[in-house]
Amino acid sequence: MEYERKVRTTGRLRGGSTVSVVVAAAIVVADMIGVGVFTSLGFQVKDIPSGFAILLLWTVGGIVALCGVFSYGELGAMFPRSSGEYNFLSRAYHPAFGFLAGWVSATVGFAAPVALAAMAFGEYGKSVFPGAPPLTLAVGTVWLVSLVQLTGIRHSSAFQLIATILKIVMITAFLIAGFAIGKPQPVSFAPHLSDIGYVTSAPFAIGLVFVMYSFSGWNAATYIIGEMRDARQNLPRAMLAGTSIVLVLYVALNAIFLHTAPIDKLAGQLDVARISGSFIFGEIGGRIVSAMICVGLVSSISAMMWIGPRVMMTMGEDIPALSVFARRSVQGAPAYAILFQLAVATLMLFTRSFEAVLDFIQFALLFCSFFTVLGVIKLRITQPNLPRPYRAWGYPVTPMLFLLVTLFMMYYLAVERPLQSFFGILIMVSGLLIYAVFRKRDDAGSASPSPTHPSGRE
């Protein structure tokens, strides 16, 4: 089959390097832990002043993310090719649907979060590097990380693993310090009868939406399947391990925030990590927390600058008009794809457009994730005999749970941010129009579709 030929040929990396399950898990952890967990609690605890309900909220978010992991693991083991939803939606539905998802991811879907993380690095970096302009720190970090990615898989793997381990070590040290020297606050994490009202309330459901944003990135390893060693087995393991680690860290961090700082001091505040740090370490607490977040953001930027260009790279393998992005360097890096994402992220940093773009693409990204998981159910029904090296655990309950929560998130965005959601739909429609143009151009250039044409099935 043509698809299997592509998997075999694109999976061979120049330089002989492949990504281990440990590095793939590190990418998942790095992509997930950004600034969300350090800033969300203040708005949650304002309406849910219960330690048990807050920890349950983050636990539920992690369980829903794991439900997504199980479904993506099945698709990734079936179709082991880099690019995430572009690959999965093309196989489960139609290449046009895959291009729609790939278009969003390859153009702004990763560049905007990279720019946001970089700008956050610049803002937190002011405490670590006094006097340094935030924009200079932001741009410098993105360019430095991109240079590492351009050196190839071997150096990228080492950098990613070291940065992620350092992130986990610093968070663990913060947790230990919080329990060891933090002054305990009068908050209970044991369930009480009054918690039923909080758990069944509208603020709990809305809080879950923002918790799920903090958990986004659990599917990061699916964008580099073609670079993974023994991907059919290691992809589900990497996503499961990475997501489980983040789930434990998120619950522990929120417990520490509540354990060390009074709820009335946290309620409605954005910088809950700094507040907690000041109660643990005193005056230098803010600087310690800023350093911890900065290290974490470097690993996040590195992960996104690694996985994002792989979408454009794979699209270039399928679509002649984008073939330049499929070219790899001697070290195995898709140099042109990396440079393209770097250019877009840099432009967004200088224009501050990434905040608006993130608002626009949230609906589109949820839309693609929803139909990707739905594709697991579709293929189970329409093609039950396809080889499935890994089968989604808890099927059909786990995919249905993920679909219900994602559908609620899309409904919430459509109601609360209708204009942004509409623009997200327009971005997807523009992808379909561009796909139609590329297909027409390719069909005009040959009497019959090329084997690598996106419309070519097996």
N, C-alpha and C positions, 0 to 999 in steps of 0.2 A: 504494500500500500504506500501511496505517496506520503501520507502523514508519517508513517513509521520511518520512511527514508529520511524525512526532515529531522525527526527526533534523533536518529543515529548520527546524521552529519552535523547538525548544529550542536549536538551534545559533546562533540570532541573539541576541546579547547586547545588553542595554541599555547605552548609553554608547558603543557602536560599537567596543569593544575585543575583540581576539582574541589568543590566545596564539601566539607565534612558535615555530618549531622550536627556537630557541636557549633560550628560557625553558622550554619543555617538557623539553629535555635537562637544564637546570639543576635542574628539579624532580626528575628521576630521580637525578642526582648527589647532591642534597641529601638525598633520602629514603634513599638507600643508605648514605651515610657517616655513621654515628652514633658509638657508642662501641665497637662490636664489634671493629673492626680494631685499636683501641688497647688491647684487653684480652685478646684470644684467644691470642696467641702463647705466653704463659707456660705455658699448659696443654698446648699442642701440642708445644712443644719439650721438655717433660718426658719424653715418650715417643718423640719423633722428633728426636733431637739431630743433625739433618743440615740444612745450609743449602739444599742442592738439593731435598731432599724437602719441606721447608717451602714453598719458593717454588712447587714443583710442585703442592702441595696447594691453594694459593691460585689458581694458574692454572687448575687443573681446576674449582674452584668458579666462577671467572669464565666458563669455557667452558660449564658447565651453565646458568648464568644467561643466557648468550647464546642457548642453545638454547630457553629459555623466551621470550626476546625474539622470536625468529623466529616462534614459534607465535602468541603474543599479537599480533604485528604483522599476521599474516594475518587473525585474527578482528577486530581493530580496524579494518582497512581494509574488511572486509566489512560490519561493523556499527558505523559511526562514531557512537557515542553514549556519553556520559559514564557512569561508574559501574563500570568494570572487570568483575569476575566476575559481578556482578548482571546486566549486559547480556549477557555472553557465554554464561553458563549458561542464561539464559532463552531465547536464540535457538538454542543448540545442543541443548538438551534440553527443558525445560519451564519456564514462569514460576515454578512452585513451587520448582524447584531454584535458579533465580536469586534468588528471595526469601530462600531459606536463606542464600546467600552474602551477600546484601545486608544481611540482619538482623544477621549477625555483624559485618560491617564497619561498618555505620552506628551500632550501639550501642556496642560496646567495641573493635572491631578496630582502630580508629585512635585512639580516646581513650586506651586503655591505653599504646600506644607513645608518644603525646604526653606523658602523665604521666611515663613512665619517662625520656624524654629531658629533660624539664623538671627532674626531680629530679636527674638526672646533672648538668645545668647548675648546679643549686644547690650540689651537692657540689664540683664543680670550680671553681665561682665563688668559693668561700671563699678560694682562693689569689689570685684576682684582686681580690676585694672583701673584704678582711679584716674580720671582725666581722659581716658580713651573714648573717642566718639563711638556711640553704639553702632552707627551705620558702617564705620570702618571695621569694627570687630565682626559685624555680621557678614559683610562682603569677604573679608579676609578668611573667615572660617569656611565659608562655602567654597572659595577658590582652593584653599589648602586641602580640604577633603577631596575635592574633585581631582586635584593633582595625584593624590594617592590612588584614586580609582583608575586613573589613566595608566598607572604603572602595572596594572594587571591583577589577575585573580589572587596570586600568591601574596602580594603585599596588601591587597585589600582585605583578604581573610585575616592576616595577622593584625592589621590595624583595627578591624572591626571587633575581633575577639578581645584584644587588649582593652579597647575603649569600653566595651560592654561589661567585661569583668570588673573594670575600675568603677563603672557606674553601680553595679550590684554591690561591690564592696563598700562604697561610700554610703549607699542607702542602708545597707545592713549596719554599718557603724552608727549611723544616725538613729536607727531603731534601737540598737543596744544602749546608746547614750540616753535616749528618751526614757527607757525603762529603768536604767541604772541611776541616773542623776536627776531626771525630771521630777518635778513636784506633782504627785497624783492629784487629779481634779475629781470632784464628786460626780463622776459619770459612771453609769453601770452598763456593762455589755451583756448582762444576762437578760433574757426575755421577760417582759412584764405584760400583764393583761392590756395595759394602755397602748402597747406597741401595735396591737391589731389595728387600731384606728390609723396610726401612721402608715403602716404597710399597705393598707387598702385605700389610702388617700390619693388624690390627684397629684400632689407634690411628689409622692413616691414614684408615680408613673413618669412624670416629667423629668424627675431626677435621673431615672433610668436612661432616658434619652442621652443626657450629657455624660453619664457613666459609660455608655456604649461608645461615645466618641473617644473617651480616654482609653478604651480597649481596642480601638481601631488599629490595625497593623498586625493582627493575629494571622492574617493570610500572607504576610510578607514573603515567606519562603516560596510561595507559588510563582513568584515572578522570576525566580532563578532556578527552576526545576532542571532546566537543561544543563546547568553547571554543577548540579549536585551529584555526589557519589551514591550510586544505588538509589536513585530518587524514588522509585516505586515503594521502597520500604522506609527510607529515611525522611521523606517529606512529611508523612503523618507524624512520625516521631518528633521531628524538629518543631512542628507547629504545636503539638500537644505539650512538649516539654517547655517551650518558650511561653506559651499562654498560661500554663500552670504556674510557672515561676512568677509571672507578672501578677496573676490573681493573688498569690500569697503576699507579694510585696505591697500591692494596692490595699488589701485589707489591713495589713500590719501598719502601713503608713497612716491610714485614716484612724486606726486605733491609737497610734502615738499622738497624732494631732489632738485628738479628743482627750487623751490621757494627760497631756502636758499643758494645755492651754484652756482657759475657761470658755465655755460655749458662747457666752455673751461677747467675748473678745473676737471670736471667730465668725460669728453670724454676720453675713452680708459682706465679708471681706474677701478680696481676691488673693492676697498673698498670705494664705494660711500657713504655708511652710515657713515663711520668715517669722510669723508670729510665734509659731511653735518653737522655732529655733531660738528666738530671743528668750523664751521661758526656760529652755534647756541650757543654753550656753551663755546667757546674759547679753551684753552689748555686742559681742563678736558673733552672736548667733546668726544675724542676717548675712554676714559675709561667709560664714561656713555653709549656710544653706545655698547661697548664690553660687559658691564654688561647686557644690554637689550638683546643682541643676545645670550649670555650665558644662560639666563633664558629661552629664547625661545627654545634653543637647548635641554635643559633638558626635556621640555614637548614633543618635537619631538621624542627624544630617548625613552621616556616612552611610547608614542603611538605606536611606531614601535616594541618595546619589548613586547607590549601587543598583538597587532594584528598579527604579524608575526608567532608566535608559534601556533596560532589557525589553520593555514593551515596544518602544520604537524600533529596537533592533529586530525583534521578531516580526513586526509589521513590515520592515524592510526586506526580510527574507521572503515574504509572500507577495509584496506589491512592488512591481518594477519601478514605479515613480518614487518610491522611498528606499530604493536599494542601497543608497549611499550610507544609510544608517545601520545597515546590516554588516558593514565592514568592521572587522576586528583588527586590532594591532597585533604585532608579533607576540605580545604578552597575553593576548586573549581578551583585551578590553574593547568594547564597542565605542571607540574614541569619538566618532561623530555624534553618536546618540548622547554620550556624556556631555560633550561640548554644547549640544543643543539645549539640554536641560539646564546646564550651567548658565547659558545665555538668558534663557527665559527667567530663571530664578533671580539672576542679577538685575535684569530689567524690572522685575517686580519689586525688588528691594529699593531701587532708586526711585520708583514711581509710587511706592506704598500701595500698589494695586492688589497685593496678595490677599489682603483682608476681604475685599469685595469679591475676589475670585473664589475664595474659600466658601463664602456664603452662597455663591451661585452653584458650585459643584457638589455641595453636600447631598442634595436630592438625587443628582445623577449617580453619584457613587453608591448610595443606598439602593437605587433602582437596579444597578448592575449586580450588586451583591445578592439582592432578593432573587433575581432571575437565575443567577448562578446556582444558588442552593435549590431553587425550584427545578433546575436542570437535572439534579440528582434524581428527583422523583420522576421526572419525565423520562429519563433514560432507563430507569428501573422498569417502567411500564412499556415503553416502546422498543427498547433493545435489551431485554433481560439476559440475553446470552453473551453480551460483551464481557470480555475478561475483566474482572475486578480484583486486582491484587490486594486491595484494601477495601473493605466495606464499611460504610458509615456506622459507627456504634450507635445503638439505640434507634435505628431507623424503624418506623417513620416519625417517631416522637421528636427526636432531636432536630431534624430539619424543619418540622412543623413549628416547633417552639421558636427557632431562629426566624422563620418567615413571619410569624405573628408579631414578634417584637420589631422586626424591621419594617413591617407594614405600618405599625403604630408610629414609628419614627417618621416615616414618609408622610403619614397623615398629619402629624404634629407640625412638620415643616411646611406642608401645603397650607395649613390653617394659620400658623403663626408668621410664616415668611412667604406669603404667596408670590410676591414679585421675584424674590430670589429663586424660588422653586421654578417659576416660569422661565427665568433666564437659564436655569439648569437644563430644562427641557429643550430650550432653543440650542444650547451647546450640543446636546445629543443629536438633534435634528440636523445641525450643521455637519456633524460627523457622517450622517447618512447621505447628505448631499455630496460631500467630498468623496465618499466611497463610490457613489454613482458615477462621478466624474472620472475617477481613477479606473473604474471598471470599463466605462465607455472608451477611454483612451487605450486601455490594454486590448480590448476587443478589436478596436480599429487597427491596432498594430499587428494583429495576427488573425488568421482565418479561424483558428480554434483556440480555446483558452490554454495558456501555458500551464505546465505542471505546477508552477509556483504561484499561479494566479489565485487570488483570494476566493474566487468563485469555484475553483476546482475542488471537488469533493474527492473522496478516496479513489 
